[in-house]
Amino acid sequence: MKYNLNFKDIILHYVIMIVIVMIGALTKIPAIMFFALPFFIIALTGMSPIYTLLGIDHSDHEDE
């Protein structure tokens, strides 16, 4: 598996996830909270399929 997110991207995905969950909690609409799931999975794995499709690589690792 090749990671394509750096630490700033991961933090940004967590912040977006928290904002979506808070909006869902404040409006008392649990269905909105499911939109946060992709951001959680992307931040947890450090790999974004959209970045892969677009050829974007923000990872800090060195290719060996």
PyMOL Python script that loads the backbone (N, CA, C, O; Angstrom):
from pymol import cmd

cmd.read_pdbstr("""\
ATOM      1  N   MET A   1       0.848  -1.168   0.000  1.00  0.00           N
ATOM      2  CA  MET A   1       0.000   0.000   0.000  1.00  0.00           C
ATOM      3  C   MET A   1       0.900   1.239   0.000  1.00  0.00           C
ATOM      4  O   MET A   1       1.861   1.314   0.766  1.00  0.00           O
ATOM      5  N   LYS A   2       0.587   2.196  -0.852  1.00  0.00           N
ATOM      6  CA  LYS A   2       1.359   3.425  -0.933  1.00  0.00           C
ATOM      7  C   LYS A   2       0.560   4.567  -0.327  1.00  0.00           C
ATOM      8  O   LYS A   2      -0.561   4.849  -0.750  1.00  0.00           O
ATOM      9  N   TYR A   3       1.142   5.216   0.662  1.00  0.00           N
ATOM     10  CA  TYR A   3       0.485   6.349   1.292  1.00  0.00           C
ATOM     11  C   TYR A   3       0.675   7.580   0.420  1.00  0.00           C
ATOM     12  O   TYR A   3       1.751   7.777  -0.144  1.00  0.00           O
ATOM     13  N   ASN A   4      -0.356   8.408   0.300  1.00  0.00           N
ATOM     14  CA  ASN A   4      -0.224   9.613  -0.495  1.00  0.00           C
ATOM     15  C   ASN A   4      -0.704  10.867   0.243  1.00  0.00           C
ATOM     16  O   ASN A   4      -0.977  11.890  -0.385  1.00  0.00           O
ATOM     17  N   LEU A   5      -0.806  10.790   1.559  1.00  0.00           N
ATOM     18  CA  LEU A   5      -1.186  11.941   2.371  1.00  0.00           C
ATOM     19  C   LEU A   5      -0.070  12.278   3.343  1.00  0.00           C
ATOM     20  O   LEU A   5       0.582  11.382   3.879  1.00  0.00           O
ATOM     21  N   ASN A   6       0.150  13.552   3.572  1.00  0.00           N
ATOM     22  CA  ASN A   6       1.087  13.930   4.624  1.00  0.00           C
ATOM     23  C   ASN A   6       0.293  14.229   5.899  1.00  0.00           C
ATOM     24  O   ASN A   6      -0.931  14.101   5.924  1.00  0.00           O
ATOM     25  N   PHE A   7       0.998  14.623   6.942  1.00  0.00           N
ATOM     26  CA  PHE A   7       0.360  14.822   8.237  1.00  0.00           C
ATOM     27  C   PHE A   7      -0.677  15.946   8.183  1.00  0.00           C
ATOM     28  O   PHE A   7      -1.728  15.846   8.817  1.00  0.00           O
ATOM     29  N   LYS A   8      -0.392  17.011   7.434  1.00  0.00           N
ATOM     30  CA  LYS A   8      -1.343  18.125   7.329  1.00  0.00           C
ATOM     31  C   LYS A   8      -2.639  17.684   6.644  1.00  0.00           C
ATOM     32  O   LYS A   8      -3.727  18.100   7.044  1.00  0.00           O
ATOM     33  N   ASP A   9      -2.524  16.849   5.623  1.00  0.00           N
ATOM     34  CA  ASP A   9      -3.720  16.344   4.939  1.00  0.00           C
ATOM     35  C   ASP A   9      -4.560  15.478   5.874  1.00  0.00           C
ATOM     36  O   ASP A   9      -5.789  15.552   5.867  1.00  0.00           O
ATOM     37  N   ILE A  10      -3.896  14.671   6.665  1.00  0.00           N
ATOM     38  CA  ILE A  10      -4.609  13.796   7.603  1.00  0.00           C
ATOM     39  C   ILE A  10      -5.346  14.630   8.649  1.00  0.00           C
ATOM     40  O   ILE A  10      -6.507  14.358   8.953  1.00  0.00           O
ATOM     41  N   ILE A  11      -4.677  15.640   9.199  1.00  0.00           N
ATOM     42  CA  ILE A  11      -5.321  16.521  10.176  1.00  0.00           C
ATOM     43  C   ILE A  11      -6.507  17.242   9.536  1.00  0.00           C
ATOM     44  O   ILE A  11      -7.559  17.377  10.161  1.00  0.00           O
ATOM     45  N   LEU A  12      -6.345  17.705   8.297  1.00  0.00           N
ATOM     46  CA  LEU A  12      -7.440  18.372   7.594  1.00  0.00           C
ATOM     47  C   LEU A  12      -8.640  17.443   7.429  1.00  0.00           C
ATOM     48  O   LEU A  12      -9.779  17.875   7.605  1.00  0.00           O
ATOM     49  N   HIS A  13      -8.403  16.177   7.096  1.00  0.00           N
ATOM     50  CA  HIS A  13      -9.508  15.222   6.948  1.00  0.00           C
ATOM     51  C   HIS A  13     -10.201  14.973   8.288  1.00  0.00           C
ATOM     52  O   HIS A  13     -11.423  14.833   8.337  1.00  0.00           O
ATOM     53  N   TYR A  14      -9.418  14.916   9.385  1.00  0.00           N
ATOM     54  CA  TYR A  14     -10.042  14.753  10.702  1.00  0.00           C
ATOM     55  C   TYR A  14     -10.893  15.970  11.065  1.00  0.00           C
ATOM     56  O   TYR A  14     -11.979  15.819  11.624  1.00  0.00           O
ATOM     57  N   VAL A  15     -10.410  17.172  10.752  1.00  0.00           N
ATOM     58  CA  VAL A  15     -11.169  18.388  11.062  1.00  0.00           C
ATOM     59  C   VAL A  15     -12.474  18.412  10.267  1.00  0.00           C
ATOM     60  O   VAL A  15     -13.531  18.727  10.814  1.00  0.00           O
ATOM     61  N   ILE A  16     -12.400  18.078   8.976  1.00  0.00           N
ATOM     62  CA  ILE A  16     -13.618  18.023   8.153  1.00  0.00           C
ATOM     63  C   ILE A  16     -14.594  17.000   8.719  1.00  0.00           C
ATOM     64  O   ILE A  16     -15.800  17.243   8.772  1.00  0.00           O
ATOM     65  N   MET A  17     -14.065  15.849   9.143  1.00  0.00           N
ATOM     66  CA  MET A  17     -14.912  14.806   9.716  1.00  0.00           C
ATOM     67  C   MET A  17     -15.614  15.309  10.986  1.00  0.00           C
ATOM     68  O   MET A  17     -16.811  15.088  11.170  1.00  0.00           O
ATOM     69  N   ILE A  18     -14.869  15.974  11.843  1.00  0.00           N
ATOM     70  CA  ILE A  18     -15.447  16.475  13.095  1.00  0.00           C
ATOM     71  C   ILE A  18     -16.520  17.520  12.817  1.00  0.00           C
ATOM     72  O   ILE A  18     -17.564  17.526  13.469  1.00  0.00           O
ATOM     73  N   VAL A  19     -16.272  18.402  11.854  1.00  0.00           N
ATOM     74  CA  VAL A  19     -17.258  19.427  11.506  1.00  0.00           C
ATOM     75  C   VAL A  19     -18.543  18.779  10.992  1.00  0.00           C
ATOM     76  O   VAL A  19     -19.637  19.189  11.380  1.00  0.00           O
ATOM     77  N   ILE A  20     -18.425  17.778  10.127  1.00  0.00           N
ATOM     78  CA  ILE A  20     -19.613  17.103   9.593  1.00  0.00           C
ATOM     79  C   ILE A  20     -20.382  16.399  10.708  1.00  0.00           C
ATOM     80  O   ILE A  20     -21.611  16.457  10.749  1.00  0.00           O
ATOM     81  N   VAL A  21     -19.668  15.742  11.604  1.00  0.00           N
ATOM     82  CA  VAL A  21     -20.330  15.047  12.714  1.00  0.00           C
ATOM     83  C   VAL A  21     -21.021  16.052  13.633  1.00  0.00           C
ATOM     84  O   VAL A  21     -22.131  15.802  14.104  1.00  0.00           O
ATOM     85  N   MET A  22     -20.369  17.185  13.889  1.00  0.00           N
ATOM     86  CA  MET A  22     -20.984  18.196  14.752  1.00  0.00           C
ATOM     87  C   MET A  22     -22.242  18.783  14.108  1.00  0.00           C
ATOM     88  O   MET A  22     -23.234  19.028  14.795  1.00  0.00           O
ATOM     89  N   ILE A  23     -22.206  19.008  12.793  1.00  0.00           N
ATOM     90  CA  ILE A  23     -23.398  19.506  12.101  1.00  0.00           C
ATOM     91  C   ILE A  23     -24.532  18.484  12.216  1.00  0.00           C
ATOM     92  O   ILE A  23     -25.682  18.849  12.458  1.00  0.00           O
ATOM     93  N   GLY A  24     -24.201  17.212  12.042  1.00  0.00           N
ATOM     94  CA  GLY A  24     -25.211  16.166  12.174  1.00  0.00           C
ATOM     95  C   GLY A  24     -25.765  16.066  13.581  1.00  0.00           C
ATOM     96  O   GLY A  24     -26.957  15.824  13.771  1.00  0.00           O
ATOM     97  N   ALA A  25     -24.899  16.252  14.567  1.00  0.00           N
ATOM     98  CA  ALA A  25     -25.347  16.171  15.961  1.00  0.00           C
ATOM     99  C   ALA A  25     -26.198  17.380  16.345  1.00  0.00           C
ATOM    100  O   ALA A  25     -27.205  17.244  17.039  1.00  0.00           O
ATOM    101  N   LEU A  26     -25.790  18.549  15.894  1.00  0.00           N
ATOM    102  CA  LEU A  26     -26.541  19.758  16.256  1.00  0.00           C
ATOM    103  C   LEU A  26     -27.895  19.826  15.565  1.00  0.00           C
ATOM    104  O   LEU A  26     -28.854  20.350  16.132  1.00  0.00           O
ATOM    105  N   THR A  27     -27.982  19.306  14.353  1.00  0.00           N
ATOM    106  CA  THR A  27     -29.270  19.311  13.650  1.00  0.00           C
ATOM    107  C   THR A  27     -30.094  18.068  13.977  1.00  0.00           C
ATOM    108  O   THR A  27     -31.244  17.951  13.553  1.00  0.00           O
ATOM    109  N   LYS A  28     -29.509  17.149  14.723  1.00  0.00           N
ATOM    110  CA  LYS A  28     -30.159  15.900  15.132  1.00  0.00           C
ATOM    111  C   LYS A  28     -30.603  15.065  13.929  1.00  0.00           C
ATOM    112  O   LYS A  28     -31.662  14.438  13.935  1.00  0.00           O
ATOM    113  N   ILE A  29     -29.745  15.082  12.888  1.00  0.00           N
ATOM    114  CA  ILE A  29     -29.980  14.274  11.699  1.00  0.00           C
ATOM    115  C   ILE A  29     -28.802  13.304  11.564  1.00  0.00           C
ATOM    116  O   ILE A  29     -27.759  13.670  11.021  1.00  0.00           O
ATOM    117  N   PRO A  30     -28.961  12.077  12.051  1.00  0.00           N
ATOM    118  CA  PRO A  30     -27.847  11.120  12.033  1.00  0.00           C
ATOM    119  C   PRO A  30     -27.358  10.760  10.632  1.00  0.00           C
ATOM    120  O   PRO A  30     -26.206  10.358  10.465  1.00  0.00           O
ATOM    121  N   ALA A  31     -28.214  10.901   9.632  1.00  0.00           N
ATOM    122  CA  ALA A  31     -27.805  10.550   8.265  1.00  0.00           C
ATOM    123  C   ALA A  31     -26.672  11.441   7.778  1.00  0.00           C
ATOM    124  O   ALA A  31     -25.852  11.009   6.968  1.00  0.00           O
ATOM    125  N   ILE A  32     -26.616  12.673   8.259  1.00  0.00           N
ATOM    126  CA  ILE A  32     -25.533  13.581   7.863  1.00  0.00           C
ATOM    127  C   ILE A  32     -24.186  13.053   8.346  1.00  0.00           C
ATOM    128  O   ILE A  32     -23.164  13.232   7.684  1.00  0.00           O
ATOM    129  N   MET A  33     -24.196  12.403   9.502  1.00  0.00           N
ATOM    130  CA  MET A  33     -22.943  11.906  10.073  1.00  0.00           C
ATOM    131  C   MET A  33     -22.296  10.821   9.217  1.00  0.00           C
ATOM    132  O   MET A  33     -21.083  10.625   9.297  1.00  0.00           O
ATOM    133  N   PHE A  34     -23.069  10.117   8.407  1.00  0.00           N
ATOM    134  CA  PHE A  34     -22.487   9.089   7.545  1.00  0.00           C
ATOM    135  C   PHE A  34     -21.596   9.684   6.461  1.00  0.00           C
ATOM    136  O   PHE A  34     -20.732   8.992   5.922  1.00  0.00           O
ATOM    137  N   PHE A  35     -21.799  10.958   6.135  1.00  0.00           N
ATOM    138  CA  PHE A  35     -20.930  11.614   5.165  1.00  0.00           C
ATOM    139  C   PHE A  35     -19.514  11.808   5.716  1.00  0.00           C
ATOM    140  O   PHE A  35     -18.587  12.055   4.944  1.00  0.00           O
ATOM    141  N   ALA A  36     -19.335  11.702   7.019  1.00  0.00           N
ATOM    142  CA  ALA A  36     -18.023  11.835   7.627  1.00  0.00           C
ATOM    143  C   ALA A  36     -17.210  10.544   7.524  1.00  0.00           C
ATOM    144  O   ALA A  36     -15.992  10.569   7.698  1.00  0.00           O
ATOM    145  N   LEU A  37     -17.858   9.437   7.250  1.00  0.00           N
ATOM    146  CA  LEU A  37     -17.175   8.145   7.209  1.00  0.00           C
ATOM    147  C   LEU A  37     -16.037   8.087   6.184  1.00  0.00           C
ATOM    148  O   LEU A  37     -14.963   7.593   6.528  1.00  0.00           O
ATOM    149  N   PRO A  38     -16.210   8.561   4.948  1.00  0.00           N
ATOM    150  CA  PRO A  38     -15.078   8.520   4.012  1.00  0.00           C
ATOM    151  C   PRO A  38     -13.878   9.339   4.489  1.00  0.00           C
ATOM    152  O   PRO A  38     -12.733   8.935   4.285  1.00  0.00           O
ATOM    153  N   PHE A  39     -14.131  10.489   5.123  1.00  0.00           N
ATOM    154  CA  PHE A  39     -13.032  11.306   5.634  1.00  0.00           C
ATOM    155  C   PHE A  39     -12.292  10.569   6.752  1.00  0.00           C
ATOM    156  O   PHE A  39     -11.069  10.661   6.855  1.00  0.00           O
ATOM    157  N   PHE A  40     -13.035   9.839   7.587  1.00  0.00           N
ATOM    158  CA  PHE A  40     -12.409   9.062   8.651  1.00  0.00           C
ATOM    159  C   PHE A  40     -11.542   7.947   8.084  1.00  0.00           C
ATOM    160  O   PHE A  40     -10.412   7.749   8.531  1.00  0.00           O
ATOM    161  N   ILE A  41     -12.060   7.229   7.114  1.00  0.00           N
ATOM    162  CA  ILE A  41     -11.304   6.113   6.527  1.00  0.00           C
ATOM    163  C   ILE A  41     -10.057   6.613   5.808  1.00  0.00           C
ATOM    164  O   ILE A  41      -8.992   6.006   5.918  1.00  0.00           O
ATOM    165  N   ILE A  42     -10.183   7.717   5.071  1.00  0.00           N
ATOM    166  CA  ILE A  42      -9.031   8.280   4.369  1.00  0.00           C
ATOM    167  C   ILE A  42      -7.973   8.737   5.365  1.00  0.00           C
ATOM    168  O   ILE A  42      -6.787   8.476   5.160  1.00  0.00           O
ATOM    169  N   ALA A  43      -8.374   9.411   6.436  1.00  0.00           N
ATOM    170  CA  ALA A  43      -7.419   9.876   7.432  1.00  0.00           C
ATOM    171  C   ALA A  43      -6.790   8.707   8.184  1.00  0.00           C
ATOM    172  O   ALA A  43      -5.606   8.748   8.518  1.00  0.00           O
ATOM    173  N   LEU A  44      -7.563   7.682   8.448  1.00  0.00           N
ATOM    174  CA  LEU A  44      -7.053   6.524   9.180  1.00  0.00           C
ATOM    175  C   LEU A  44      -6.030   5.742   8.377  1.00  0.00           C
ATOM    176  O   LEU A  44      -5.024   5.292   8.925  1.00  0.00           O
ATOM    177  N   THR A  45      -6.275   5.576   7.087  1.00  0.00           N
ATOM    178  CA  THR A  45      -5.367   4.797   6.247  1.00  0.00           C
ATOM    179  C   THR A  45      -4.225   5.620   5.677  1.00  0.00           C
ATOM    180  O   THR A  45      -3.185   5.064   5.326  1.00  0.00           O
ATOM    181  N   GLY A  46      -4.396   6.940   5.577  1.00  0.00           N
ATOM    182  CA  GLY A  46      -3.360   7.786   4.997  1.00  0.00           C
ATOM    183  C   GLY A  46      -3.291   7.677   3.488  1.00  0.00           C
ATOM    184  O   GLY A  46      -2.287   8.036   2.874  1.00  0.00           O
ATOM    185  N   MET A  47      -4.356   7.184   2.900  1.00  0.00           N
ATOM    186  CA  MET A  47      -4.381   6.974   1.458  1.00  0.00           C
ATOM    187  C   MET A  47      -5.706   7.474   0.898  1.00  0.00           C
ATOM    188  O   MET A  47      -6.777   7.094   1.370  1.00  0.00           O
ATOM    189  N   SER A  48      -5.619   8.331  -0.115  1.00  0.00           N
ATOM    190  CA  SER A  48      -6.828   8.872  -0.726  1.00  0.00           C
ATOM    191  C   SER A  48      -6.959   8.359  -2.154  1.00  0.00           C
ATOM    192  O   SER A  48      -6.060   8.568  -2.970  1.00  0.00           O
ATOM    193  N   PRO A  49      -8.076   7.684  -2.470  1.00  0.00           N
ATOM    194  CA  PRO A  49      -8.247   7.199  -3.841  1.00  0.00           C
ATOM    195  C   PRO A  49      -8.367   8.335  -4.856  1.00  0.00           C
ATOM    196  O   PRO A  49      -7.979   8.169  -6.012  1.00  0.00           O
ATOM    197  N   ILE A  50      -8.892   9.475  -4.444  1.00  0.00           N
ATOM    198  CA  ILE A  50      -9.002  10.613  -5.363  1.00  0.00           C
ATOM    199  C   ILE A  50      -7.608  11.147  -5.689  1.00  0.00           C
ATOM    200  O   ILE A  50      -7.325  11.482  -6.839  1.00  0.00           O
ATOM    201  N   TYR A  51      -6.743  11.228  -4.687  1.00  0.00           N
ATOM    202  CA  TYR A  51      -5.368  11.658  -4.937  1.00  0.00           C
ATOM    203  C   TYR A  51      -4.662  10.677  -5.869  1.00  0.00           C
ATOM    204  O   TYR A  51      -3.878  11.088  -6.724  1.00  0.00           O
ATOM    205  N   THR A  52      -4.937   9.382  -5.707  1.00  0.00           N
ATOM    206  CA  THR A  52      -4.328   8.373  -6.572  1.00  0.00           C
ATOM    207  C   THR A  52      -4.793   8.547  -8.011  1.00  0.00           C
ATOM    208  O   THR A  52      -3.981   8.480  -8.933  1.00  0.00           O
ATOM    209  N   LEU A  53      -6.081   8.768  -8.214  1.00  0.00           N
ATOM    210  CA  LEU A  53      -6.605   8.956  -9.567  1.00  0.00           C
ATOM    211  C   LEU A  53      -6.034  10.201 -10.237  1.00  0.00           C
ATOM    212  O   LEU A  53      -5.786  10.205 -11.443  1.00  0.00           O
ATOM    213  N   LEU A  54      -5.829  11.250  -9.457  1.00  0.00           N
ATOM    214  CA  LEU A  54      -5.318  12.501  -9.998  1.00  0.00           C
ATOM    215  C   LEU A  54      -3.787  12.534 -10.053  1.00  0.00           C
ATOM    216  O   LEU A  54      -3.210  13.474 -10.598  1.00  0.00           O
ATOM    217  N   GLY A  55      -3.131  11.522  -9.495  1.00  0.00           N
ATOM    218  CA  GLY A  55      -1.671  11.470  -9.503  1.00  0.00           C
ATOM    219  C   GLY A  55      -1.016  12.397  -8.498  1.00  0.00           C
ATOM    220  O   GLY A  55       0.142  12.776  -8.673  1.00  0.00           O
ATOM    221  N   ILE A  56      -1.729  12.765  -7.458  1.00  0.00           N
ATOM    222  CA  ILE A  56      -1.206  13.656  -6.426  1.00  0.00           C
ATOM    223  C   ILE A  56      -0.563  12.819  -5.329  1.00  0.00           C
ATOM    224  O   ILE A  56      -1.140  11.833  -4.870  1.00  0.00           O
ATOM    225  N   ASP A  57       0.639  13.219  -4.913  1.00  0.00           N
ATOM    226  CA  ASP A  57       1.333  12.501  -3.837  1.00  0.00           C
ATOM    227  C   ASP A  57       1.910  13.524  -2.870  1.00  0.00           C
ATOM    228  O   ASP A  57       2.906  14.175  -3.183  1.00  0.00           O
ATOM    229  N   HIS A  58       1.304  13.674  -1.710  1.00  0.00           N
ATOM    230  CA  HIS A  58       1.775  14.597  -0.696  1.00  0.00           C
ATOM    231  C   HIS A  58       2.553  13.906   0.409  1.00  0.00           C
ATOM    232  O   HIS A  58       2.917  14.543   1.397  1.00  0.00           O
ATOM    233  N   SER A  59       2.813  12.621   0.259  1.00  0.00           N
ATOM    234  CA  SER A  59       3.465  11.885   1.339  1.00  0.00           C
ATOM    235  C   SER A  59       4.901  12.376   1.528  1.00  0.00           C
ATOM    236  O   SER A  59       5.534  12.879   0.599  1.00  0.00           O
ATOM    237  N   ASP A  60       5.390  12.216   2.745  1.00  0.00           N
ATOM    238  CA  ASP A  60       6.736  12.661   3.084  1.00  0.00           C
ATOM    239  C   ASP A  60       7.765  11.552   2.995  1.00  0.00           C
ATOM    240  O   ASP A  60       8.932  11.770   3.319  1.00  0.00           O
ATOM    241  N   HIS A  61       7.356  10.359   2.561  1.00  0.00           N
ATOM    242  CA  HIS A  61       8.279   9.238   2.527  1.00  0.00           C
ATOM    243  C   HIS A  61       9.187   9.327   1.310  1.00  0.00           C
ATOM    244  O   HIS A  61       8.838   9.938   0.300  1.00  0.00           O
ATOM    245  N   GLU A  62      10.354   8.710   1.421  1.00  0.00           N
ATOM    246  CA  GLU A  62      11.311   8.661   0.325  1.00  0.00           C
ATOM    247  C   GLU A  62      11.133   7.359  -0.421  1.00  0.00           C
ATOM    248  O   GLU A  62      11.031   6.301   0.201  1.00  0.00           O
ATOM    249  N   ASP A  63      11.095   7.411  -1.754  1.00  0.00           N
ATOM    250  CA  ASP A  63      11.033   6.178  -2.547  1.00  0.00           C
ATOM    251  C   ASP A  63      12.398   5.495  -2.514  1.00  0.00           C
ATOM    252  O   ASP A  63      13.438   6.137  -2.662  1.00  0.00           O
ATOM    253  N   GLU A  64      12.366   4.192  -2.319  1.00  0.00           N
ATOM    254  CA  GLU A  64      13.616   3.442  -2.202  1.00  0.00           C
ATOM    255  C   GLU A  64      13.919   2.697  -3.460  1.00  0.00           C
ATOM    256  O   GLU A  64      14.937   2.009  -3.541  1.00  0.00           O
TER     257      GLU A  64
END
""", "prot")
cmd.dss("prot")
cmd.show_as("cartoon", "prot")
cmd.util.cbc("prot")
cmd.orient("prot")
